């Protein structure tokens, strides 16, 4: 009977020690989960940044292509105008030559 209080006291001490170890383990797990969450968030942020960068580059490439197409269209239009002017001048020269022949 004298050993019973000592045994109970040892059991309480063992339980307290186990609870302390369990608390340490739980805190370590919580820290690990928080670190994993932070890593997942960082990874997601990096993917979003890459996606935005890729989309920005694609938009810039599209804008550059549109500008080039516009410049080509302007050049083609200017060339067509020059050809029209040349034909007009050639026609006027032909008419002047004919008038000179008739005169």
DSSP file (Angstrom, degrees, kcal/mol; ACC not computed):
  #  RESIDUE AA STRUCTURE BP1 BP2  ACC     N-H-->O    O-->H-N    N-H-->O    O-->H-N    TCO  KAPPA ALPHA  PHI   PSI    X-CA   Y-CA   Z-CA
    1    1 A X    >>        0   0    0      0, 0.0     4,-0.7     0, 0.0     3,-0.6   0.000 360.0 360.0 360.0 -31.6    0.0    0.0    0.0
    2    2 A X  H 3>  +     0   0    0      1,-0.2     4,-0.7     2,-0.2     3,-0.2   0.804 360.0  54.6 -67.1 -26.9    3.0    2.3    0.7
    3    3 A X  H 3> S+     0   0    0      1,-0.2     4,-2.9     2,-0.2    -1,-0.2   0.712  90.6  76.7 -78.1 -20.1    4.1    1.8   -2.9
    4    4 A X  H <> S+     0   0    0     -3,-0.6     4,-2.7     1,-0.2     5,-0.2   0.925  94.8  45.2 -61.2 -48.4    0.7    2.9   -4.4
    5    5 A X  H  X S+     0   0    0     -4,-0.7     4,-2.4     1,-0.2    -1,-0.2   0.896 115.6  48.6 -63.5 -36.1    1.2    6.6   -3.9
    6    6 A X  H  X S+     0   0    0     -4,-0.7     4,-2.6     2,-0.2    -2,-0.2   0.905 112.2  48.5 -67.3 -41.0    4.8    6.4   -5.2
    7    7 A X  H  X S+     0   0    0     -4,-2.9     4,-2.5     2,-0.2    -2,-0.2   0.902 112.5  48.6 -64.6 -41.6    3.5    4.4   -8.2
    8    8 A X  H  X S+     0   0    0     -4,-2.7     4,-2.7    -5,-0.2    -2,-0.2   0.910 111.5  50.0 -64.6 -41.7    0.8    6.9   -8.8
    9    9 A X  H  X S+     0   0    0     -4,-2.4     4,-2.3    -5,-0.2    -2,-0.2   0.910 111.5  47.8 -63.7 -42.1    3.3    9.7   -8.6
   10   10 A X  H  X S+     0   0    0     -4,-2.6     4,-2.6     2,-0.2    -2,-0.2   0.887 111.5  51.5 -65.0 -38.7    5.6    8.0  -11.1
   11   11 A X  H  X S+     0   0    0     -4,-2.5     4,-2.7     2,-0.2    -2,-0.2   0.916 109.9  49.0 -64.4 -42.7    2.6    7.4  -13.4
   12   12 A X  H  X S+     0   0    0     -4,-2.7     4,-2.7     2,-0.2    -2,-0.2   0.906 111.8  49.1 -62.5 -41.0    1.7   11.1  -13.2
   13   13 A X  H  X S+     0   0    0     -4,-2.3     4,-2.5     2,-0.2    -2,-0.2   0.912 112.0  48.3 -64.7 -41.8    5.3   12.1  -13.9
   14   14 A X  H  X S+     0   0    0     -4,-2.6     4,-2.6     2,-0.2    -2,-0.2   0.901 112.4  48.9 -64.8 -40.7    5.4    9.7  -16.9
   15   15 A X  H  X S+     0   0    0     -4,-2.7     4,-2.8     2,-0.2    -2,-0.2   0.926 111.5  49.0 -64.0 -44.4    2.1   11.1  -18.2
   16   16 A X  H  X S+     0   0    0     -4,-2.7     4,-2.3     2,-0.2    -2,-0.2   0.908 112.5  48.4 -62.1 -41.8    3.4   14.7  -17.8
   17   17 A X  H  X S+     0   0    0     -4,-2.5     4,-2.5     2,-0.2    -1,-0.2   0.922 112.2  48.5 -63.9 -43.1    6.6   13.8  -19.6
   18   18 A X  H  X S+     0   0    0     -4,-2.6     4,-2.7     1,-0.2    -2,-0.2   0.900 110.9  50.9 -63.5 -40.2    4.6   12.1  -22.4
   19   19 A X  H  X S+     0   0    0     -4,-2.8     4,-2.6     2,-0.2    -1,-0.2   0.900 110.0  50.5 -64.0 -39.7    2.3   15.1  -22.6
   20   20 A X  H  X S+     0   0    0     -4,-2.3     4,-2.3     2,-0.2    -2,-0.2   0.926 112.3  46.3 -62.7 -45.3    5.4   17.4  -22.9
   21   21 A X  H  X S+     0   0    0     -4,-2.5     4,-2.6     2,-0.2    -2,-0.2   0.905 112.2  51.0 -63.1 -41.5    6.8   15.2  -25.7
   22   22 A X  H  X S+     0   0    0     -4,-2.7     4,-2.8     2,-0.2    -2,-0.2   0.907 109.2  50.8 -63.2 -41.4    3.5   15.2  -27.4
   23   23 A X  H  X S+     0   0    0     -4,-2.6     4,-2.7     2,-0.2    -2,-0.2   0.915 110.6  49.2 -62.0 -43.0    3.3   19.0  -27.2
   24   24 A X  H  X S+     0   0    0     -4,-2.3     4,-2.5     2,-0.2    -2,-0.2   0.927 112.3  48.3 -60.6 -44.2    6.8   19.3  -28.7
   25   25 A X  H  X S+     0   0    0     -4,-2.6     4,-2.4     2,-0.2    -2,-0.2   0.912 111.6  49.3 -63.6 -42.3    5.8   16.9  -31.5
   26   26 A X  H  X S+     0   0    0     -4,-2.8     4,-2.7     2,-0.2    -2,-0.2   0.925 111.6  48.7 -63.5 -44.6    2.6   18.8  -32.2
   27   27 A X  H  X S+     0   0    0     -4,-2.7     4,-2.6     1,-0.2    -2,-0.2   0.904 111.3  50.7 -61.9 -40.3    4.4   22.1  -32.3
   28   28 A X  H  X S+     0   0    0     -4,-2.5     4,-2.4     2,-0.2    -1,-0.2   0.913 111.7  47.5 -63.5 -41.4    7.0   20.6  -34.7
   29   29 A X  H  X S+     0   0    0     -4,-2.4     4,-2.8     2,-0.2    -2,-0.2   0.904 111.4  50.5 -65.6 -41.5    4.2   19.3  -36.9
   30   30 A X  H  X S+     0   0    0     -4,-2.7     4,-2.5     2,-0.2    -2,-0.2   0.912 111.6  48.3 -62.7 -41.3    2.5   22.7  -36.9
   31   31 A X  H  X S+     0   0    0     -4,-2.6     4,-2.5     2,-0.2    -2,-0.2   0.912 111.8  49.9 -63.6 -42.2    5.8   24.4  -37.8
   32   32 A X  H  X S+     0   0    0     -4,-2.4     4,-2.4     2,-0.2    -2,-0.2   0.908 111.2  48.3 -63.3 -42.7    6.3   21.9  -40.6
   33   33 A X  H  X S+     0   0    0     -4,-2.8     4,-2.6     2,-0.2    -1,-0.2   0.911 111.3  50.3 -64.6 -41.9    2.8   22.4  -41.9
   34   34 A X  H  X S+     0   0    0     -4,-2.5     4,-2.5     1,-0.2    -2,-0.2   0.906 111.1  49.0 -63.0 -40.9    3.3   26.2  -41.8
   35   35 A X  H  X S+     0   0    0     -4,-2.5     4,-2.3     2,-0.2    -2,-0.2   0.906 111.3  49.4 -65.2 -40.5    6.6   25.9  -43.7
   36   36 A X  H  X S+     0   0    0     -4,-2.4     4,-2.5     2,-0.2    -2,-0.2   0.912 111.2  49.7 -64.3 -41.6    4.9   23.6  -46.3
   37   37 A X  H  X S+     0   0    0     -4,-2.6     4,-2.7     1,-0.2    -2,-0.2   0.931 111.0  49.2 -61.7 -44.8    2.1   26.2  -46.7
   38   38 A X  H  X S+     0   0    0     -4,-2.5     4,-2.6     1,-0.2    -1,-0.2   0.892 111.4  49.8 -62.0 -39.1    4.6   29.0  -47.1
   39   39 A X  H  X S+     0   0    0     -4,-2.3     4,-2.5     2,-0.2    -1,-0.2   0.899 110.7  49.4 -66.3 -40.4    6.5   26.9  -49.7
   40   40 A X  H  X S+     0   0    0     -4,-2.5     4,-2.5     2,-0.2    -2,-0.2   0.923 112.2  48.3 -63.8 -43.8    3.3   26.2  -51.6
   41   41 A X  H  X S+     0   0    0     -4,-2.7     4,-2.8     2,-0.2    -2,-0.2   0.923 111.5  49.7 -63.2 -44.1    2.3   29.9  -51.6
   42   42 A X  H  X S+     0   0    0     -4,-2.6     4,-2.5     1,-0.2    -2,-0.2   0.924 111.6  49.3 -60.8 -43.2    5.8   30.9  -52.8
   43   43 A X  H  X S+     0   0    0     -4,-2.5     4,-2.3     1,-0.2    -1,-0.2   0.909 111.9  48.1 -61.9 -42.0    5.6   28.4  -55.6
   44   44 A X  H  X S+     0   0    0     -4,-2.5     4,-2.5     2,-0.2    -1,-0.2   0.912 111.3  50.4 -65.7 -41.4    2.2   29.7  -56.6
   45   45 A X  H  X S+     0   0    0     -4,-2.8     4,-2.6     1,-0.2    -2,-0.2   0.909 110.6  49.6 -62.7 -41.0    3.4   33.3  -56.5
   46   46 A X  H  X S+     0   0    0     -4,-2.5     4,-2.5     2,-0.2    -2,-0.2   0.908 110.8  49.4 -64.4 -41.2    6.4   32.3  -58.7
   47   47 A X  H  X S+     0   0    0     -4,-2.3     4,-2.6     2,-0.2    -2,-0.2   0.907 111.6  49.2 -64.4 -40.6    4.1   30.5  -61.2
   48   48 A X  H  X S+     0   0    0     -4,-2.5     4,-2.9     2,-0.2     5,-0.2   0.922 110.9  50.2 -63.8 -43.7    1.8   33.6  -61.3
   49   49 A X  H  X S+     0   0    0     -4,-2.6     4,-2.6     1,-0.2    -2,-0.2   0.916 112.2  47.2 -61.1 -42.7    4.8   35.9  -61.9
   50   50 A X  H  X S+     0   0    0     -4,-2.5     4,-3.1     2,-0.2    -2,-0.2   0.910 112.5  50.0 -64.5 -41.1    6.1   33.6  -64.7
   51   51 A X  H  X S+     0   0    0     -4,-2.6     4,-2.8     2,-0.2     5,-0.2   0.930 112.3  46.5 -63.2 -45.4    2.6   33.5  -66.3
   52   52 A X  H  X S+     0   0    0     -4,-2.9     4,-2.6     2,-0.2    -1,-0.2   0.917 113.8  49.1 -62.3 -43.0    2.2   37.3  -66.1
   53   53 A X  H  X S+     0   0    0     -4,-2.6     4,-2.6    -5,-0.2    -2,-0.2   0.932 112.4  47.6 -62.3 -45.4    5.7   37.7  -67.6
   54   54 A X  H  X S+     0   0    0     -4,-3.1     4,-2.5     1,-0.2    -2,-0.2   0.913 113.6  47.5 -62.3 -42.3    4.9   35.2  -70.4
   55   55 A X  H  X S+     0   0    0     -4,-2.8     4,-2.7     2,-0.2    -1,-0.2   0.885 111.2  51.3 -67.3 -37.3    1.6   36.9  -71.1
   56   56 A X  H  X S+     0   0    0     -4,-2.6     4,-2.4    -5,-0.2    -2,-0.2   0.922 111.3  47.7 -64.0 -43.3    3.3   40.3  -71.1
   57   57 A X  H  X S+     0   0    0     -4,-2.6     4,-2.5     2,-0.2    -2,-0.2   0.912 112.5  49.3 -63.4 -41.9    6.0   39.1  -73.6
   58   58 A X  H  X S+     0   0    0     -4,-2.5     4,-2.4     2,-0.2    -2,-0.2   0.907 111.2  49.4 -64.5 -41.1    3.3   37.6  -75.8
   59   59 A X  H  X S+     0   0    0     -4,-2.7     4,-2.5     2,-0.2    -1,-0.2   0.904 111.6  49.1 -64.6 -40.2    1.3   40.8  -75.7
   60   60 A X  H  X S+     0   0    0     -4,-2.4     4,-2.7     2,-0.2    -2,-0.2   0.904 110.5  50.4 -65.4 -40.6    4.4   42.8  -76.6
   61   61 A X  H  X S+     0   0    0     -4,-2.5     4,-2.5     2,-0.2    -2,-0.2   0.902 111.2  48.9 -63.9 -40.0    5.2   40.4  -79.5
   62   62 A X  H  X S+     0   0    0     -4,-2.4     4,-2.5     2,-0.2    -2,-0.2   0.907 111.5  49.2 -65.1 -40.9    1.6   40.8  -80.7
   63   63 A X  H  X S+     0   0    0     -4,-2.5     4,-2.4     2,-0.2    -2,-0.2   0.909 111.5  49.4 -64.4 -41.1    1.9   44.6  -80.5
   64   64 A X  H  X S+     0   0    0     -4,-2.7     4,-2.4     2,-0.2    -2,-0.2   0.912 111.6  48.7 -62.9 -42.4    5.2   44.4  -82.4
   65   65 A X  H  X S+     0   0    0     -4,-2.5     4,-2.5     2,-0.2    -2,-0.2   0.899 111.2  50.1 -65.0 -39.8    3.7   42.2  -85.1
   66   66 A X  H  X S+     0   0    0     -4,-2.5     4,-2.5     2,-0.2    -2,-0.2   0.905 110.7  49.7 -64.8 -40.7    0.7   44.6  -85.4
   67   67 A X  H  X S+     0   0    0     -4,-2.4     4,-2.8     2,-0.2    -2,-0.2   0.914 111.3  49.0 -64.0 -42.4    3.0   47.6  -85.7
   68   68 A X  H  X S+     0   0    0     -4,-2.4     4,-2.7     2,-0.2    -2,-0.2   0.915 111.5  49.4 -62.6 -43.4    5.0   45.8  -88.4
   69   69 A X  H  X S+     0   0    0     -4,-2.5     4,-2.6     2,-0.2    -2,-0.2   0.906 111.6  49.5 -62.5 -40.7    1.8   44.9  -90.3
   70   70 A X  H  X S+     0   0    0     -4,-2.5     4,-2.7     2,-0.2    -2,-0.2   0.926 111.5  48.4 -63.9 -44.3    0.7   48.5  -90.0
   71   71 A X  H  X S+     0   0    0     -4,-2.8     4,-2.6     1,-0.2    -2,-0.2   0.908 112.5  48.8 -62.4 -41.2    4.1   49.7  -91.3
   72   72 A X  H  X S+     0   0    0     -4,-2.7     4,-3.0     2,-0.2    -1,-0.2   0.900 110.9  50.3 -64.1 -40.5    3.9   47.2  -94.2
   73   73 A X  H  X S+     0   0    0     -4,-2.6     4,-2.6     2,-0.2    -2,-0.2   0.920 111.7  47.7 -64.5 -42.4    0.4   48.3  -95.0
   74   74 A X  H  X S+     0   0    0     -4,-2.7     4,-2.8     2,-0.2    -2,-0.2   0.918 113.0  48.9 -62.9 -42.1    1.5   51.9  -95.1
   75   75 A X  H  X S+     0   0    0     -4,-2.6     4,-2.6     2,-0.2    -2,-0.2   0.922 112.3  47.9 -63.4 -44.2    4.4   51.0  -97.2
   76   76 A X  H  X S+     0   0    0     -4,-3.0     4,-2.6     2,-0.2    -2,-0.2   0.900 112.4  49.4 -63.5 -40.0    2.2   49.1  -99.6
   77   77 A X  H  X S+     0   0    0     -4,-2.6     4,-2.6     2,-0.2    -2,-0.2   0.923 111.6  48.4 -65.0 -43.9   -0.2   51.9  -99.8
   78   78 A X  H  X S+     0   0    0     -4,-2.8     4,-2.4     1,-0.2    -2,-0.2   0.902 112.0  50.1 -63.0 -39.6    2.5   54.4 -100.5
   79   79 A X  H  X S+     0   0    0     -4,-2.6     4,-2.5     2,-0.2    -2,-0.2   0.915 110.2  49.9 -65.1 -41.8    3.9   52.1 -103.2
   80   80 A X  H  X S+     0   0    0     -4,-2.6     4,-2.3     1,-0.2    -2,-0.2   0.909 111.0  49.6 -63.4 -40.8    0.4   51.8 -104.7
   81   81 A X  H  X S+     0   0    0     -4,-2.6     4,-2.7     2,-0.2    -1,-0.2   0.914 110.6  49.9 -63.1 -41.9    0.0   55.6 -104.7
   82   82 A X  H  X S+     0   0    0     -4,-2.4     4,-2.6     1,-0.2    -2,-0.2   0.900 110.8  49.5 -64.3 -40.2    3.5   56.0 -106.3
   83   83 A X  H  X S+     0   0    0     -4,-2.5     4,-2.5     2,-0.2    -1,-0.2   0.895 111.0  50.1 -66.0 -38.3    2.5   53.5 -109.0
   84   84 A X  H  X S+     0   0    0     -4,-2.3     4,-2.4     2,-0.2    -2,-0.2   0.923 111.5  48.2 -64.3 -43.5   -0.7   55.3 -109.6
   85   85 A X  H  X S+     0   0    0     -4,-2.7     4,-2.8     2,-0.2    -2,-0.2   0.913 110.8  51.5 -61.7 -42.2    1.1   58.6 -109.9
   86   86 A X  H  X S+     0   0    0     -4,-2.6     4,-3.1     1,-0.2     5,-0.2   0.926 110.6  47.9 -60.7 -45.6    3.6   57.1 -112.3
   87   87 A X  H  X S+     0   0    0     -4,-2.5     4,-2.7     2,-0.2    -1,-0.2   0.896 111.7  50.7 -63.0 -38.6    0.8   55.7 -114.5
   88   88 A X  H  X S+     0   0    0     -4,-2.4     4,-2.6     2,-0.2    -2,-0.2   0.922 112.8  45.6 -63.8 -44.1   -0.8   59.2 -114.4
   89   89 A X  H  X S+     0   0    0     -4,-2.8     4,-2.7     2,-0.2    -2,-0.2   0.918 113.6  49.6 -65.3 -43.1    2.4   60.9 -115.5
   90   90 A X  H  X S+     0   0    0     -4,-3.1     4,-2.5     2,-0.2    -2,-0.2   0.914 112.4  48.1 -61.4 -42.1    3.0   58.2 -118.2
   91   91 A X  H  X S+     0   0    0     -4,-2.7     4,-2.6     2,-0.2    -2,-0.2   0.916 111.8  49.0 -64.7 -42.6   -0.5   58.7 -119.4
   92   92 A X  H  X S+     0   0    0     -4,-2.6     4,-2.4     1,-0.2    -2,-0.2   0.894 111.6  50.1 -63.6 -38.8   -0.1   62.5 -119.4
   93   93 A X  H  X S+     0   0    0     -4,-2.7     4,-2.6     2,-0.2    -2,-0.2   0.904 110.6  49.5 -65.9 -40.7    3.2   62.1 -121.3
   94   94 A X  H  X S+     0   0    0     -4,-2.5     4,-2.5     2,-0.2    -2,-0.2   0.912 111.7  48.5 -64.2 -42.1    1.6   59.9 -123.9
   95   95 A X  H  X S+     0   0    0     -4,-2.6     4,-2.8     2,-0.2    -2,-0.2   0.903 111.8  49.5 -64.2 -39.9   -1.2   62.4 -124.3
   96   96 A X  H  X S+     0   0    0     -4,-2.4     4,-2.3     2,-0.2    -2,-0.2   0.899 111.1  49.9 -65.6 -40.2    1.3   65.2 -124.7
   97   97 A X  H  X S+     0   0    0     -4,-2.6     4,-2.2     2,-0.2    -2,-0.2   0.918 112.1  47.4 -64.9 -42.5    3.2   63.2 -127.3
   98   98 A X  H  X S+     0   0    0     -4,-2.5     4,-2.5     2,-0.2    -2,-0.2   0.921 111.6  50.2 -63.6 -44.0    0.1   62.5 -129.2
   99   99 A X  H  X S+     0   0    0     -4,-2.8     4,-1.6     1,-0.2    -1,-0.2   0.890 110.0  51.3 -61.1 -37.4   -0.9   66.2 -129.0
  100  100 A X  H  < S+     0   0    0     -4,-2.3    -1,-0.2     2,-0.2    -2,-0.2   0.889 110.2  49.2 -67.5 -37.7    2.6   67.0 -130.3
  101  101 A X  H  < S+     0   0    0     -4,-2.2    -2,-0.2     1,-0.2    -1,-0.2   0.893 112.5  48.0 -66.0 -39.3    2.2   64.6 -133.2
  102  102 A X  H  <        0   0    0     -4,-2.5    -1,-0.2     1,-0.2    -2,-0.2   0.781 360.0 360.0 -72.5 -26.0   -1.2   66.0 -134.0
  103  103 A X     <        0   0    0     -4,-1.6    -1,-0.2    -5,-0.2    -2,-0.2   0.485 360.0 360.0 -80.9 360.0    0.1   69.6 -133.9
